[in-house]
Amino acid sequence: MTLLRVVVILLLATGGGFMTAACGRQAPAPPPPAPVAEPIASVAPGGFGVTERAFVDLSVATDDQAVKLLDLGAARAASPALRTFATSLAAARRTELGELRGMLAAESVTYVNQHEGHDMPGMPTESELTDLAAATDFDAMFVQLTLAHLSESATVAESAANQVTHPATKDIATRMATERAASLVRLNGLS
């Protein structure tokens, strides 16, 4: 192998840095390649991972607060149709809570409310519930808070249904999205 060939191979291998260094000038280091975002799988596809748990935890926290809202509506709404709606929806949320908590138990996950005291869209706060209980225009405020709950939880459930791979979580997220959409139609018909 000739010396020229060795120099060409070294130039190709080092991107020219060898030649400039050999000539006494330091070539600027090439920029590092841009990092490629790779999804980090916390669990095998179809397993109960961090995404599934985050969805279930958020749904439990939201449903816990929604039950308080709906129980107030069932007890205080002036409109009989609104009281019936609230009663029915509260029962649905209690059933849903049983399923969600059952899913966590089946996965040996202890529920910890990471969202307690948070002011999140669609999740009535304790302050809002206190204000609702004292509201002179109870029905209007109840409808407003219930619409927010249904709209936001529909968005979360639809997103989860599209993202999770765990079959039971995907199933409940899909059913939640469908139920929220139907309940929104029903509530809009009452108000």
LOROFI-514438 format. One record per residue: residue in three letters; z, x, y of N, C-alpha, C in turn. Coordinates in steps of 0.02 Angstrom, whole numbers, plus 50000, padded with zeros to 5 digits. Layout:
N
+------+-------+-------+-------+-------+-------+-------+-------+-------+-------+
! code !   n.w !   n.u !   n.v !  ca.w !  ca.u !  ca.v !   c.w !   c.u !   c.v !
+------+-------+-------+-------+-------+-------+-------+-------+-------+-------+
!  ALA !     Z !     X !     Y !     Z !     X !     Y !     Z !     X !     Y !
...
+------+-------+-------+-------+-------+-------+-------+-------+-------+-------+
END
This chain:
191
+------+-------+-------+-------+-------+-------+-------+-------+-------+-------+
! code !   n.w !   n.u !   n.v !  ca.w !  ca.u !  ca.v !   c.w !   c.u !   c.v !
+------+-------+-------+-------+-------+-------+-------+-------+-------+-------+
!  MET ! 50000 ! 50043 ! 49942 ! 50000 ! 50000 ! 50000 ! 50000 ! 50045 ! 50061 !
!  THR ! 49956 ! 50030 ! 50108 ! 49951 ! 50072 ! 50167 ! 50006 ! 50054 ! 50216 !
!  LEU ! 50018 ! 50101 ! 50261 ! 50070 ! 50091 ! 50311 ! 50054 ! 50031 ! 50356 !
!  LEU ! 49991 ! 50023 ! 50372 ! 49971 ! 49967 ! 50414 ! 49986 ! 49901 ! 50379 !
!  ARG ! 49973 ! 49898 ! 50314 ! 49987 ! 49837 ! 50276 ! 50062 ! 49822 ! 50274 !
!  VAL ! 50103 ! 49873 ! 50267 ! 50175 ! 49865 ! 50267 ! 50198 ! 49837 ! 50335 !
!  VAL ! 50171 ! 49864 ! 50389 ! 50189 ! 49841 ! 50456 ! 50169 ! 49768 ! 50466 !
!  VAL ! 50109 ! 49748 ! 50443 ! 50086 ! 49679 ! 50450 ! 50131 ! 49632 ! 50410 !
!  ILE ! 50149 ! 49652 ! 50349 ! 50194 ! 49610 ! 50308 ! 50261 ! 49602 ! 50343 !
!  LEU ! 50288 ! 49657 ! 50370 ! 50352 ! 49653 ! 50405 ! 50347 ! 49610 ! 50468 !
!  LEU ! 50291 ! 49615 ! 50504 ! 50281 ! 49573 ! 50563 ! 50281 ! 49500 ! 50544 !
!  LEU ! 50245 ! 49485 ! 50492 ! 50242 ! 49415 ! 50470 ! 50310 ! 49391 ! 50446 !
!  ALA ! 50345 ! 49433 ! 50410 ! 50410 ! 49413 ! 50383 ! 50463 ! 49405 ! 50437 !
!  THR ! 50458 ! 49444 ! 50491 ! 50509 ! 49440 ! 50543 ! 50486 ! 49403 ! 50605 !
!  GLY ! 50426 ! 49376 ! 50603 ! 50401 ! 49339 ! 50661 ! 50389 ! 49385 ! 50720 !
!  GLY ! 50373 ! 49447 ! 50709 ! 50357 ! 49493 ! 50764 ! 50417 ! 49529 ! 50792 !
!  GLY ! 50476 ! 49510 ! 50774 ! 50536 ! 49540 ! 50801 ! 50542 ! 49614 ! 50784 !
!  PHE ! 50518 ! 49632 ! 50725 ! 50521 ! 49702 ! 50703 ! 50481 ! 49746 ! 50750 !
!  MET ! 50420 ! 49723 ! 50769 ! 50376 ! 49763 ! 50811 ! 50406 ! 49773 ! 50880 !
!  THR ! 50431 ! 49719 ! 50911 ! 50459 ! 49726 ! 50977 ! 50523 ! 49768 ! 50976 !
!  ALA ! 50561 ! 49761 ! 50923 ! 50622 ! 49803 ! 50917 ! 50602 ! 49875 ! 50908 !
!  ALA ! 50549 ! 49887 ! 50869 ! 50526 ! 49955 ! 50857 ! 50499 ! 49986 ! 50921 !
!  CYS ! 50474 ! 49946 ! 50967 ! 50447 ! 49971 ! 51030 ! 50502 ! 49978 ! 51082 !
!  GLY ! 50563 ! 49963 ! 51065 ! 50618 ! 49972 ! 51111 ! 50635 ! 49909 ! 51152 !
!  ARG ! 50599 ! 49854 ! 51143 ! 50614 ! 49793 ! 51179 ! 50641 ! 49741 ! 51130 !
!  GLN ! 50691 ! 49707 ! 51151 ! 50721 ! 49656 ! 51108 ! 50686 ! 49590 ! 51121 !
!  ALA ! 50659 ! 49561 ! 51070 ! 50627 ! 49495 ! 51077 ! 50681 ! 49441 ! 51077 !
!  PRO ! 50670 ! 49390 ! 51118 ! 50720 ! 49336 ! 51117 ! 50721 ! 49303 ! 51048 !
!  ALA ! 50780 ! 49285 ! 51029 ! 50787 ! 49252 ! 50963 ! 50755 ! 49184 ! 50967 !
!  PRO ! 50719 ! 49165 ! 50915 ! 50688 ! 49099 ! 50916 ! 50743 ! 49046 ! 50915 !
!  PRO ! 50730 ! 48988 ! 50946 ! 50781 ! 48936 ! 50945 ! 50792 ! 48911 ! 50874 !
!  PRO ! 50853 ! 48893 ! 50859 ! 50866 ! 48867 ! 50791 ! 50829 ! 48801 ! 50782 !
!  PRO ! 50811 ! 48786 ! 50721 ! 50777 ! 48722 ! 50709 ! 50823 ! 48664 ! 50726 !
!  ALA ! 50793 ! 48611 ! 50750 ! 50832 ! 48552 ! 50768 ! 50864 ! 48524 ! 50704 !
!  PRO ! 50928 ! 48505 ! 50709 ! 50960 ! 48477 ! 50649 ! 50928 ! 48410 ! 50630 !
!  VAL ! 50923 ! 48400 ! 50568 ! 50896 ! 48337 ! 50542 ! 50954 ! 48294 ! 50519 !
!  ALA ! 50958 ! 48235 ! 50547 ! 51012 ! 48190 ! 50528 ! 50998 ! 48161 ! 50458 !
!  GLU ! 51041 ! 48176 ! 50415 ! 51036 ! 48150 ! 50347 ! 51093 ! 48101 ! 50336 !
!  PRO ! 51077 ! 48042 ! 50309 ! 51133 ! 47997 ! 50296 ! 51180 ! 48027 ! 50244 !
!  ILE ! 51243 ! 48019 ! 50256 ! 51293 ! 48045 ! 50209 ! 51315 ! 47988 ! 50165 !
!  ALA ! 51300 ! 47994 ! 50103 ! 51319 ! 47941 ! 50056 ! 51392 ! 47952 ! 50036 !
!  SER ! 51433 ! 47902 ! 50051 ! 51503 ! 47908 ! 50033 ! 51514 ! 47884 ! 49962 !
!  VAL ! 51466 ! 47849 ! 49936 ! 51472 ! 47820 ! 49871 ! 51401 ! 47808 ! 49844 !
!  ALA ! 51394 ! 47805 ! 49780 ! 51328 ! 47793 ! 49751 ! 51302 ! 47725 ! 49774 !
!  PRO ! 51236 ! 47718 ! 49781 ! 51208 ! 47653 ! 49799 ! 51236 ! 47598 ! 49754 !
!  GLY ! 51255 ! 47543 ! 49784 ! 51284 ! 47488 ! 49747 ! 51360 ! 47491 ! 49742 !
!  GLY ! 51389 ! 47546 ! 49766 ! 51462 ! 47554 ! 49764 ! 51494 ! 47527 ! 49827 !
!  PHE ! 51560 ! 47525 ! 49826 ! 51598 ! 47500 ! 49883 ! 51618 ! 47561 ! 49925 !
!  GLY ! 51580 ! 47574 ! 49978 ! 51592 ! 47633 ! 50019 ! 51621 ! 47616 ! 50087 !
!  VAL ! 51615 ! 47664 ! 50134 ! 51645 ! 47656 ! 50199 ! 51613 ! 47600 ! 50240 !
!  THR ! 51549 ! 47590 ! 50232 ! 51515 ! 47536 ! 50269 ! 51540 ! 47469 ! 50245 !
!  GLU ! 51544 ! 47461 ! 50180 ! 51568 ! 47398 ! 50151 ! 51640 ! 47386 ! 50172 !
!  ARG ! 51681 ! 47437 ! 50169 ! 51751 ! 47428 ! 50187 ! 51759 ! 47411 ! 50261 !
!  ALA ! 51721 ! 47444 ! 50304 ! 51724 ! 47430 ! 50375 ! 51706 ! 47357 ! 50390 !
!  PHE ! 51654 ! 47333 ! 50356 ! 51633 ! 47264 ! 50365 ! 51688 ! 47216 ! 50342 !
!  VAL ! 51715 ! 47228 ! 50283 ! 51767 ! 47183 ! 50256 ! 51829 ! 47185 ! 50300 !
!  ASP ! 51851 ! 47244 ! 50320 ! 51910 ! 47250 ! 50363 ! 51900 ! 47212 ! 50429 !
!  LEU ! 51842 ! 47221 ! 50460 ! 51828 ! 47186 ! 50523 ! 51825 ! 47111 ! 50512 !
!  SER ! 51795 ! 47089 ! 50457 ! 51790 ! 47018 ! 50443 ! 51858 ! 46986 ! 50432 !
!  VAL ! 51903 ! 47022 ! 50397 ! 51970 ! 46995 ! 50386 ! 52006 ! 46989 ! 50454 !
!  ALA ! 52003 ! 47040 ! 50495 ! 52036 ! 47038 ! 50560 ! 52009 ! 46981 ! 50603 !
!  THR ! 51943 ! 46973 ! 50604 ! 51912 ! 46921 ! 50644 ! 51928 ! 46852 ! 50616 !
!  ASP ! 51925 ! 46844 ! 50551 ! 51940 ! 46779 ! 50520 ! 52013 ! 46760 ! 50530 !
!  ASP ! 52059 ! 46808 ! 50527 ! 52130 ! 46794 ! 50539 ! 52139 ! 46762 ! 50608 !
!  GLN ! 52106 ! 46791 ! 50658 ! 52112 ! 46763 ! 50726 ! 52074 ! 46697 ! 50732 !
!  ALA ! 52018 ! 46692 ! 50698 ! 51979 ! 46629 ! 50701 ! 52018 ! 46571 ! 50671 !
!  VAL ! 52056 ! 46583 ! 50618 ! 52096 ! 46530 ! 50588 ! 52146 ! 46503 ! 50640 !
!  LYS ! 52177 ! 46548 ! 50678 ! 52224 ! 46525 ! 50730 ! 52188 ! 46481 ! 50782 !
!  LEU ! 52129 ! 46503 ! 50802 ! 52088 ! 46465 ! 50849 ! 52070 ! 46397 ! 50821 !
!  LEU ! 52046 ! 46396 ! 50760 ! 52023 ! 46334 ! 50729 ! 52081 ! 46286 ! 50715 !
!  ASP ! 52139 ! 46313 ! 50696 ! 52197 ! 46270 ! 50687 ! 52217 ! 46236 ! 50752 !
!  LEU ! 52212 ! 46273 ! 50808 ! 52226 ! 46243 ! 50873 ! 52176 ! 46187 ! 50887 !
!  GLY ! 52113 ! 46200 ! 50872 ! 52061 ! 46149 ! 50883 ! 52073 ! 46087 ! 50840 !
!  ALA ! 52094 ! 46097 ! 50778 ! 52107 ! 46041 ! 50733 ! 52166 ! 45999 ! 50758 !
!  ALA ! 52214 ! 46031 ! 50790 ! 52274 ! 45996 ! 50814 ! 52266 ! 45967 ! 50884 !
!  ARG ! 52227 ! 46000 ! 50927 ! 52229 ! 45982 ! 50998 ! 52165 ! 45954 ! 51027 !
!  ALA ! 52108 ! 45962 ! 50994 ! 52045 ! 45938 ! 51025 ! 52048 ! 45864 ! 51039 !
!  ALA ! 52023 ! 45844 ! 51097 ! 52022 ! 45773 ! 51116 ! 51968 ! 45737 ! 51076 !
!  SER ! 51914 ! 45772 ! 51062 ! 51858 ! 45742 ! 51026 ! 51873 ! 45740 ! 50951 !
!  PRO ! 51871 ! 45679 ! 50920 ! 51882 ! 45676 ! 50848 ! 51831 ! 45717 ! 50808 !
!  ALA ! 51768 ! 45718 ! 50832 ! 51717 ! 45757 ! 50797 ! 51732 ! 45832 ! 50801 !
!  LEU ! 51758 ! 45854 ! 50857 ! 51777 ! 45924 ! 50865 ! 51837 ! 45941 ! 50822 !
!  ARG ! 51886 ! 45896 ! 50817 ! 51943 ! 45907 ! 50773 ! 51920 ! 45912 ! 50700 !
!  THR ! 51875 ! 45868 ! 50679 ! 51849 ! 45870 ! 50610 ! 51813 ! 45936 ! 50597 !
!  PHE ! 51771 ! 45956 ! 50645 ! 51735 ! 46020 ! 50640 ! 51784 ! 46078 ! 50633 !
!  ALA ! 51835 ! 46080 ! 50676 ! 51884 ! 46135 ! 50674 ! 51921 ! 46136 ! 50608 !
!  THR ! 51940 ! 46078 ! 50583 ! 51976 ! 46074 ! 50519 ! 51933 ! 46101 ! 50462 !
!  SER ! 51870 ! 46080 ! 50461 ! 51824 ! 46102 ! 50409 ! 51812 ! 46177 ! 50413 !
!  LEU ! 51801 ! 46202 ! 50473 ! 51788 ! 46273 ! 50482 ! 51850 ! 46316 ! 50466 !
!  ALA ! 51909 ! 46291 ! 50483 ! 51970 ! 46328 ! 50466 ! 51977 ! 46334 ! 50390 !
!  ALA ! 51962 ! 46281 ! 50355 ! 51965 ! 46283 ! 50281 ! 51915 ! 46333 ! 50254 !
!  ALA ! 51855 ! 46335 ! 50282 ! 51804 ! 46383 ! 50261 ! 51827 ! 46455 ! 50273 !
!  ARG ! 51859 ! 46467 ! 50331 ! 51883 ! 46535 ! 50346 ! 51939 ! 46555 ! 50299 !
!  ARG ! 51983 ! 46509 ! 50281 ! 52036 ! 46526 ! 50234 ! 52007 ! 46544 ! 50165 !
!  THR ! 51957 ! 46507 ! 50144 ! 51923 ! 46523 ! 50080 ! 51890 ! 46592 ! 50085 !
!  GLU ! 51857 ! 46604 ! 50140 ! 51823 ! 46668 ! 50151 ! 51874 ! 46725 ! 50152 !
!  LEU ! 51930 ! 46715 ! 50185 ! 51982 ! 46766 ! 50186 ! 52006 ! 46782 ! 50115 !
!  GLY ! 52014 ! 46731 ! 50074 ! 52034 ! 46743 ! 50004 ! 51983 ! 46786 ! 49968 !
!  GLU ! 51919 ! 46773 ! 49979 ! 51866 ! 46813 ! 49948 ! 51867 ! 46885 ! 49973 !
!  LEU ! 51873 ! 46892 ! 50039 ! 51872 ! 46959 ! 50068 ! 51932 ! 47001 ! 50044 !
!  ARG ! 51991 ! 46970 ! 50045 ! 52050 ! 47006 ! 50021 ! 52046 ! 47020 ! 49946 !
!  GLY ! 52017 ! 46974 ! 49909 ! 52006 ! 46984 ! 49838 ! 51959 ! 47043 ! 49824 !
!  MET ! 51908 ! 47050 ! 49867 ! 51861 ! 47105 ! 49860 ! 51897 ! 47172 ! 49870 !
!  LEU ! 51940 ! 47174 ! 49922 ! 51978 ! 47236 ! 49934 ! 52024 ! 47251 ! 49875 !
!  ALA ! 52057 ! 47199 ! 49849 ! 52102 ! 47209 ! 49792 ! 52064 ! 47234 ! 49731 !
!  ALA ! 52005 ! 47206 ! 49720 ! 51964 ! 47227 ! 49663 ! 51943 ! 47300 ! 49668 !
!  GLU ! 51938 ! 47325 ! 49729 ! 51919 ! 47395 ! 49741 ! 51980 ! 47440 ! 49750 !
!  SER ! 52040 ! 47411 ! 49740 ! 52103 ! 47448 ! 49748 ! 52111 ! 47476 ! 49819 !
!  VAL ! 52091 ! 47436 ! 49868 ! 52096 ! 47456 ! 49938 ! 52150 ! 47413 ! 49971 !
!  THR ! 52197 ! 47446 ! 50003 ! 52249 ! 47411 ! 50039 ! 52223 ! 47395 ! 50109 !
!  TYR ! 52229 ! 47331 ! 50128 ! 52205 ! 47311 ! 50194 ! 52254 ! 47332 ! 50247 !
!  VAL ! 52227 ! 47364 ! 50298 ! 52265 ! 47382 ! 50358 ! 52224 ! 47357 ! 50417 !
!  ASN ! 52254 ! 47315 ! 50459 ! 52217 ! 47287 ! 50516 ! 52208 ! 47341 ! 50569 !
!  GLN ! 52149 ! 47371 ! 50569 ! 52131 ! 47423 ! 50618 ! 52114 ! 47393 ! 50686 !
!  HIS ! 52108 ! 47327 ! 50689 ! 52083 ! 47293 ! 50749 ! 52137 ! 47252 ! 50784 !
!  GLU ! 52199 ! 47257 ! 50760 ! 52253 ! 47217 ! 50789 ! 52262 ! 47234 ! 50862 !
!  GLY ! 52264 ! 47183 ! 50903 ! 52274 ! 47192 ! 50975 ! 52211 ! 47211 ! 51013 !
!  HIS ! 52155 ! 47220 ! 50978 ! 52093 ! 47238 ! 51012 ! 52062 ! 47177 ! 51045 !
!  ASP ! 52026 ! 47188 ! 51098 ! 51989 ! 47135 ! 51132 ! 51916 ! 47146 ! 51114 !
!  MET ! 51895 ! 47113 ! 51061 ! 51827 ! 47123 ! 51036 ! 51788 ! 47058 ! 51043 !
!  PRO ! 51723 ! 47064 ! 51055 ! 51682 ! 47004 ! 51060 ! 51688 ! 46961 ! 50997 !
!  GLY ! 51698 ! 46896 ! 51008 ! 51700 ! 46850 ! 50952 ! 51766 ! 46844 ! 50916 !
!  MET ! 51814 ! 46886 ! 50933 ! 51880 ! 46883 ! 50902 ! 51931 ! 46861 ! 50955 !
!  PRO ! 51954 ! 46799 ! 50950 ! 52000 ! 46775 ! 51002 ! 52064 ! 46817 ! 51003 !
!  THR ! 52084 ! 46836 ! 51063 ! 52145 ! 46875 ! 51072 ! 52205 ! 46829 ! 51074 !
!  GLU ! 52264 ! 46857 ! 51066 ! 52325 ! 46817 ! 51071 ! 52331 ! 46786 ! 51140 !
!  SER ! 52311 ! 46822 ! 51192 ! 52313 ! 46796 ! 51260 ! 52266 ! 46737 ! 51268 !
!  GLU ! 52206 ! 46742 ! 51239 ! 52158 ! 46686 ! 51243 ! 52185 ! 46625 ! 51205 !
!  LEU ! 52217 ! 46637 ! 51149 ! 52245 ! 46581 ! 51111 ! 52303 ! 46548 ! 51149 !
!  THR ! 52343 ! 46588 ! 51183 ! 52397 ! 46561 ! 51224 ! 52369 ! 46520 ! 51282 !
!  ASP ! 52317 ! 46547 ! 51314 ! 52284 ! 46510 ! 51369 ! 52253 ! 46445 ! 51344 !
!  LEU ! 52223 ! 46449 ! 51285 ! 52192 ! 46389 ! 51256 ! 52244 ! 46335 ! 51242 !
!  ALA ! 52300 ! 46355 ! 51215 ! 52353 ! 46307 ! 51199 ! 52378 ! 46270 ! 51261 !
!  ALA ! 52374 ! 46303 ! 51318 ! 52398 ! 46273 ! 51381 ! 52341 ! 46245 ! 51423 !
!  ALA ! 52280 ! 46250 ! 51401 ! 52222 ! 46230 ! 51442 ! 52220 ! 46155 ! 51454 !
!  THR ! 52204 ! 46136 ! 51516 ! 52196 ! 46065 ! 51532 ! 52129 ! 46040 ! 51506 !
!  ASP ! 52079 ! 46083 ! 51505 ! 52014 ! 46064 ! 51477 ! 52006 ! 46100 ! 51410 !
!  PHE ! 52049 ! 46080 ! 51363 ! 52053 ! 46113 ! 51298 ! 51986 ! 46115 ! 51263 !
!  ASP ! 51952 ! 46058 ! 51258 ! 51890 ! 46055 ! 51219 ! 51838 ! 46105 ! 51243 !
!  ALA ! 51828 ! 46110 ! 51308 ! 51778 ! 46157 ! 51335 ! 51795 ! 46229 ! 51318 !
!  MET ! 51858 ! 46247 ! 51326 ! 51879 ! 46315 ! 51312 ! 51875 ! 46329 ! 51237 !
!  PHE ! 51895 ! 46280 ! 51196 ! 51890 ! 46287 ! 51124 ! 51818 ! 46299 ! 51102 !
!  VAL ! 51772 ! 46260 ! 51129 ! 51701 ! 46267 ! 51112 ! 51677 ! 46337 ! 51132 !
!  GLN ! 51696 ! 46359 ! 51191 ! 51675 ! 46425 ! 51216 ! 51699 ! 46480 ! 51168 !
!  LEU ! 51762 ! 46479 ! 51150 ! 51790 ! 46531 ! 51105 ! 51760 ! 46526 ! 51035 !
!  THR ! 51748 ! 46466 ! 51012 ! 51719 ! 46457 ! 50945 ! 51646 ! 46479 ! 50943 !
!  LEU ! 51609 ! 46464 ! 50996 ! 51540 ! 46488 ! 51000 ! 51538 ! 46565 ! 50999 !
!  ALA ! 51583 ! 46596 ! 51035 ! 51586 ! 46669 ! 51036 ! 51602 ! 46697 ! 50967 !
!  HIS ! 51650 ! 46665 ! 50933 ! 51667 ! 46687 ! 50865 ! 51607 ! 46681 ! 50819 !
!  LEU ! 51576 ! 46623 ! 50819 ! 51519 ! 46611 ! 50773 ! 51460 ! 46657 ! 50788 !
!  SER ! 51444 ! 46665 ! 50852 ! 51387 ! 46708 ! 50871 ! 51398 ! 46780 ! 50851 !
!  GLU ! 51455 ! 46807 ! 50870 ! 51469 ! 46878 ! 50856 ! 51476 ! 46891 ! 50782 !
!  SER ! 51512 ! 46847 ! 50746 ! 51521 ! 46860 ! 50675 ! 51456 ! 46849 ! 50637 !
!  ALA ! 51411 ! 46808 ! 50663 ! 51344 ! 46801 ! 50632 ! 51306 ! 46867 ! 50638 !
!  THR ! 51310 ! 46897 ! 50697 ! 51275 ! 46961 ! 50708 ! 51303 ! 47015 ! 50662 !
!  VAL ! 51369 ! 47019 ! 50656 ! 51401 ! 47069 ! 50613 ! 51382 ! 47056 ! 50540 !
!  ALA ! 51384 ! 46994 ! 50518 ! 51369 ! 46977 ! 50448 ! 51295 ! 46992 ! 50432 !
!  GLU ! 51250 ! 46975 ! 50479 ! 51179 ! 46990 ! 50467 ! 51167 ! 47065 ! 50461 !
!  SER ! 51200 ! 47103 ! 50505 ! 51193 ! 47175 ! 50502 ! 51219 ! 47203 ! 50436 !
!  ALA ! 51276 ! 47179 ! 50415 ! 51305 ! 47202 ! 50351 ! 51259 ! 47182 ! 50293 !
!  ALA ! 51233 ! 47122 ! 50294 ! 51190 ! 47100 ! 50239 ! 51129 ! 47145 ! 50233 !
!  ASN ! 51106 ! 47173 ! 50289 ! 51049 ! 47218 ! 50288 ! 51067 ! 47290 ! 50272 !
!  GLN ! 51130 ! 47309 ! 50279 ! 51150 ! 47379 ! 50272 ! 51186 ! 47396 ! 50206 !
!  VAL ! 51227 ! 47351 ! 50182 ! 51268 ! 47369 ! 50124 ! 51228 ! 47363 ! 50060 !
!  THR ! 51250 ! 47400 ! 50010 ! 51217 ! 47397 ! 49944 ! 51263 ! 47369 ! 49890 !
!  HIS ! 51327 ! 47366 ! 49904 ! 51375 ! 47339 ! 49856 ! 51359 ! 47264 ! 49846 !
!  PRO ! 51343 ! 47243 ! 49786 ! 51319 ! 47174 ! 49775 ! 51367 ! 47120 ! 49800 !
!  ALA ! 51431 ! 47125 ! 49787 ! 51478 ! 47073 ! 49808 ! 51484 ! 47071 ! 49884 !
!  THR ! 51483 ! 47129 ! 49917 ! 51488 ! 47131 ! 49990 ! 51424 ! 47104 ! 50020 !
!  LYS ! 51367 ! 47122 ! 49993 ! 51303 ! 47097 ! 50017 ! 51301 ! 47021 ! 50010 !
!  ASP ! 51325 ! 46995 ! 49954 ! 51325 ! 46923 ! 49942 ! 51368 ! 46887 ! 49994 !
!  ILE ! 51429 ! 46910 ! 50004 ! 51472 ! 46874 ! 50052 ! 51445 ! 46882 ! 50123 !
!  ALA ! 51418 ! 46939 ! 50141 ! 51390 ! 46948 ! 50208 ! 51331 ! 46900 ! 50219 !
!  THR ! 51289 ! 46893 ! 50169 ! 51232 ! 46847 ! 50173 ! 51256 ! 46775 ! 50181 !
!  ARG ! 51306 ! 46757 ! 50141 ! 51332 ! 46688 ! 50146 ! 51366 ! 46676 ! 50213 !
!  MET ! 51401 ! 46726 ! 50238 ! 51434 ! 46720 ! 50303 ! 51382 ! 46710 ! 50358 !
!  ALA ! 51328 ! 46748 ! 50357 ! 51276 ! 46742 ! 50408 ! 51245 ! 46672 ! 50406 !
!  THR ! 51232 ! 46647 ! 50346 ! 51203 ! 46580 ! 50338 ! 51252 ! 46527 ! 50363 !
!  GLU ! 51315 ! 46533 ! 50344 ! 51366 ! 46484 ! 50365 ! 51375 ! 46485 ! 50441 !
!  ARG ! 51375 ! 46544 ! 50471 ! 51384 ! 46549 ! 50544 ! 51325 ! 46515 ! 50579 !
!  ALA ! 51265 ! 46527 ! 50556 ! 51206 ! 46496 ! 50587 ! 51210 ! 46420 ! 50583 !
!  ALA ! 51229 ! 46394 ! 50525 ! 51235 ! 46321 ! 50517 ! 51291 ! 46293 ! 50560 !
!  SER ! 51346 ! 46329 ! 50565 ! 51403 ! 46306 ! 50605 ! 51386 ! 46307 ! 50680 !
!  LEU ! 51346 ! 46356 ! 50701 ! 51324 ! 46357 ! 50771 ! 51282 ! 46296 ! 50788 !
!  VAL ! 51237 ! 46279 ! 50743 ! 51195 ! 46219 ! 50753 ! 51240 ! 46158 ! 50757 !
!  ARG ! 51287 ! 46153 ! 50711 ! 51332 ! 46096 ! 50708 ! 51374 ! 46091 ! 50772 !
!  LEU ! 51403 ! 46147 ! 50794 ! 51444 ! 46146 ! 50854 ! 51403 ! 46130 ! 50916 !
!  ASN ! 51344 ! 46158 ! 50920 ! 51301 ! 46142 ! 50977 ! 51283 ! 46068 ! 50980 !
!  GLY ! 51279 ! 46037 ! 50922 ! 51267 ! 45964 ! 50920 ! 51326 ! 45923 ! 50943 !
!  LEU ! 51386 ! 45953 ! 50940 ! 51446 ! 45917 ! 50960 ! 51462 ! 45925 ! 51034 !
!  SER ! 51438 ! 45979 ! 51063 ! 51458 ! 45993 ! 51133 ! 51403 ! 45976 ! 51182 !
+------+-------+-------+-------+-------+-------+-------+-------+-------+-------+
END
